[in-house]
Amino acid sequence: MSKIKFGITLPYGDARLVAELAHDAEEAGWDGVFVGDAIWCVDPLIQLTAAAMMTSRIRLGTMVLAMPLRKPTHVASESMAIDRLSQGRLILGLGTGATWMGWQAFPDEIIDTKERAEMLDEAIDIITRLHQSEQFDYDGKHYHIKLTQLDTVHYPPKTIQQPRVPIWIPGVWPRKKSMKRVLKCDGLLPFKMSPEGKPISMPTEHWPLPLITWSRARQITWTGTRRGIRSCPGLRLESRGGSRGYGVFQMKKSKDALSKGRPIYKGSG
């Protein structure tokens, strides 16, 4: 059984700051750093690229990328580059996007919940296949790929982590389609949904039986508390290639907070 792993969510900021904080977090003994995404922000994949150049051990993750804002082919290419640059330390958190966080300022973006969920499902399938750098065709509702028409000499190297970079996904209880999506991913961020359509963190002691069964099937155990934070709380579980759990911590903007974080959830496997 592997030991508990502890991760920290970093505040929104420029890439240089994130890289410096990631370096300091690694020096302080943290196991993972995670950065958020928004419809208009410093790009988290650029932030993690900078962090990869200043670290050598700590895991680097997104929490989470709003996939309807990005093409799956671009995310696959960028994540392949970061995975190889970091020597296999990337974790790819994906979601449908938090539309209440400023999307009204960009009226051309898709805000329909069902359509964004469809785009996320297709993106997961496409990214998984692209990370393997093998020929395939894909004919979805939103995305289409004909790699059989592209000579393999033009294919980039596959990711170090196989069969893909680990994908962590929000699971909104008790929505069946959302929970079904979790089954084809590598990590779970459990939430409930408020009447206003905003996610509410779900302490592990409040998990319903199906979620407990899901985690036990992957030999994952956990403990939890009820503290709430602003920065995307949730249980991070990575189950492929060896089950691991990540604690989630509040990240203040001062560097000395790296040694003062308090756990929200802890997991082990």
Secondary structure, DSSP 4 states (H G I P E B T S, - for coil): -PPPEEEEEPPS--HHHHHHHHHHHHHTT-SEEEE---SSSS-HHHHHHHHHHT-SSSEEEES-EEGGGS-HHHHHHHHHHHHHHTTS-EEEEEES--TTTTGGG-TTS---HHHHHHHHHHHHHHHHHHTTT---EEE-SS-EEEGGGS-GGGPPPPPSSSSSS-EEEEEETT-HHHHHHHTTSSEEEEEEE-TTS-EEE--GGG--HHHHHHHHHTT-EEEE-----SS----EEE-TTS-EEEE-B---SSGGGGGT--BSEEEE-
